[in-house]
Amino acid sequence: MIKTVVTPMDNDLHLILPQELIGKRIEVFYYPVDDFEHTEQPKTRLMAKYRGSLKLSPEQYSDFQNFSSQIRDEWDR
């Protein structure tokens, strides 16, 4: 696949294709790059995304921690 960005100086654009594309179906399309906004999405850490999602009582939190510890202990076997 070949992708490139060009700035045409007139309304005529010529393509020179690599030899391996001769006789094959290819797709050519064009659109103005300036019409699309490329905004960088801020990267959120996965844990920050779910912070506060578990609303546990102190007893539920203790049970959850005990369960998590038991599971981690099984990894060491």
Rosetta silent file (secondary structure, phi, psi, omega in degrees, C-alpha in Angstrom):
SEQUENCE: MIKTVVTPMDNDLHLILPQELIGKRIEVFYYPVDDFEHTEQPKTRLMAKYRGSLKLSPEQYSDFQNFSSQIRDEWDR
SCORE:     score description
SCORE:     0.000 S_00000001
   1 L     0.000  138.619  177.742    0.000    0.000    0.000 S_00000001
   2 L  -121.261  128.194  177.017    1.233    3.457   -0.841 S_00000001
   3 L  -133.180  133.302  178.929   -0.135    6.532    0.890 S_00000001
   4 L  -149.069  159.389  176.239    1.105   10.038    0.383 S_00000001
   5 L  -114.900  129.078  179.878   -0.081   13.618    0.788 S_00000001
   6 L  -126.372  157.207  173.159    0.441   16.010   -2.096 S_00000001
   7 L  -116.714  101.998 -177.693   -0.324   19.674   -2.736 S_00000001
   8 L   -69.680  145.079  179.120   -1.376   20.036   -6.378 S_00000001
   9 L   -96.848  -12.455  174.258   -0.320   23.192   -8.206 S_00000001
  10 L  -151.062 -169.664 -174.737   -3.098   22.910  -10.819 S_00000001
  11 L   -90.585   18.165 -178.670   -6.133   20.719  -11.505 S_00000001
  12 L  -119.941  127.772 -179.604   -4.119   17.936  -13.165 S_00000001
  13 L  -132.743  126.022 -179.099   -2.551   15.100  -11.158 S_00000001
  14 L  -110.765  141.552  177.419   -0.594   12.201  -12.705 S_00000001
  15 L  -114.398  137.573  171.599    0.219    8.923  -10.976 S_00000001
  16 L  -111.726  116.670 -174.887    3.121    6.645  -11.754 S_00000001
  17 L   -92.450  145.769  173.393    2.321    3.163  -10.496 S_00000001
  18 L   -64.866  152.316 -176.362    4.834    0.553   -9.394 S_00000001
  19 H   -57.366  -35.102 -176.787    5.198   -2.352  -11.818 S_00000001
  20 H   -69.001  -12.707  177.882    3.639   -4.834   -9.356 S_00000001
  21 H   -93.580  -10.152 -179.462    0.328   -2.920   -9.504 S_00000001
  22 L   -64.179  127.541  179.183   -0.018   -3.105  -13.286 S_00000001
  23 L    87.659   -3.837  179.247   -3.046   -5.265  -14.149 S_00000001
  24 L  -103.784  155.184  174.992   -4.397   -5.238  -10.589 S_00000001
  25 L   -76.277  131.138  177.099   -7.439   -3.441   -9.276 S_00000001
  26 L  -128.805  160.016  178.491   -6.440   -0.431   -7.206 S_00000001
  27 L  -115.456  129.893  178.050   -8.408    2.170   -5.335 S_00000001
  28 L  -125.378  127.341  175.195   -7.629    5.860   -5.696 S_00000001
  29 L  -143.246  157.948  178.833   -9.437    8.518   -3.691 S_00000001
  30 L  -141.986  150.802  178.173   -8.741   12.072   -2.690 S_00000001
  31 L  -158.099  152.371  178.839  -10.024   14.505   -0.106 S_00000001
  32 L   -73.627  122.607 -177.134   -8.748   17.774    1.313 S_00000001
  33 H   -64.124  -33.984 -177.255   -6.647   17.029    4.386 S_00000001
  34 H   -66.362  -18.787 -178.968   -7.414   20.422    5.928 S_00000001
  35 H   -75.826  -14.522 -178.465  -11.117   19.529    6.172 S_00000001
  36 L  -107.854  128.385  176.772  -10.431   16.876    8.805 S_00000001
  37 L   -86.316  126.622  176.783   -9.405   17.838   12.288 S_00000001
  38 L  -101.680   94.813  179.838   -6.773   15.561   13.711 S_00000001
  39 L  -103.136  134.523  178.683   -7.190   15.913   17.441 S_00000001
  40 L   -81.510  122.372  177.633   -5.089   13.865   19.771 S_00000001
  41 L   -74.562  131.387  177.560   -7.211   12.085   22.338 S_00000001
  42 L   -65.611  134.909 -178.579   -5.772   12.471   25.817 S_00000001
  43 L   -85.578  119.571  177.206   -4.546    9.121   27.050 S_00000001
  44 L  -101.715  141.335  177.107   -6.124    8.176   30.329 S_00000001
  45 L   -71.938  144.691 -174.573   -4.666    5.459   32.413 S_00000001
  46 H   -58.339  -41.934 -179.261   -6.957    2.495   32.752 S_00000001
  47 H   -66.344  -36.966  179.739   -7.110    2.651   36.536 S_00000001
  48 H   -66.465  -31.042 -179.881   -7.967    6.351   36.471 S_00000001
  49 H   -63.544  -36.238 -175.821  -10.815    5.617   34.096 S_00000001
  50 L  -105.360    8.588 -179.611  -12.498    3.334   36.621 S_00000001
  51 L   -60.367  129.848  179.251  -11.493    5.128   39.831 S_00000001
  52 L    83.444    3.132 -178.309  -14.476    5.364   42.156 S_00000001
  53 L   -71.770  -33.658  178.821  -16.554    2.871   40.154 S_00000001
  54 L   -91.036  112.099  177.251  -16.770    0.415   43.049 S_00000001
  55 L  -101.049   90.018 -174.476  -18.823    1.929   45.823 S_00000001
  56 L  -107.436  145.503  171.716  -18.164   -0.621   48.556 S_00000001
  57 L   -73.992  164.447  178.746  -18.986   -0.579   52.204 S_00000001
  58 H   -56.192  -36.977  178.984  -16.040   -1.204   54.568 S_00000001
  59 H   -68.459  -43.547  178.693  -17.144   -4.840   54.965 S_00000001
  60 H   -64.196  -39.413  179.332  -17.465   -5.352   51.198 S_00000001
  61 H   -62.437  -43.255  179.067  -14.076   -3.728   50.668 S_00000001
  62 H   -62.562  -45.207  177.755  -12.479   -6.091   53.201 S_00000001
  63 H   -60.763  -41.268  179.835  -14.097   -9.122   51.526 S_00000001
  64 H   -63.509  -43.701  179.133  -12.909   -7.898   48.132 S_00000001
  65 H   -64.019  -40.968  178.179   -9.333   -7.452   49.383 S_00000001
  66 H   -63.516  -43.432  179.131   -9.333  -10.930   50.933 S_00000001
  67 H   -62.926  -42.607  179.123  -10.633  -12.453   47.722 S_00000001
  68 H   -62.956  -39.524  178.742   -8.001  -10.591   45.683 S_00000001
  69 H   -64.816  -41.740  178.906   -5.250  -11.840   47.992 S_00000001
  70 H   -62.170  -41.878  179.722   -6.449  -15.436   47.670 S_00000001
  71 H   -64.205  -43.337  179.898   -6.427  -15.185   43.888 S_00000001
  72 H   -65.809  -34.590  177.483   -2.904  -13.730   43.864 S_00000001
  73 H   -63.620  -32.969  179.043   -1.701  -16.492   46.185 S_00000001
  74 H   -68.131  -26.696  178.910   -2.905  -19.037   43.611 S_00000001
  75 H   -66.060  -29.121 -176.065   -0.620  -17.425   40.987 S_00000001
  76 L   -80.323   -4.311 -179.141    2.429  -18.345   43.064 S_00000001
  77 L   -69.967    0.000    0.000    1.685  -22.062   42.953 S_00000001
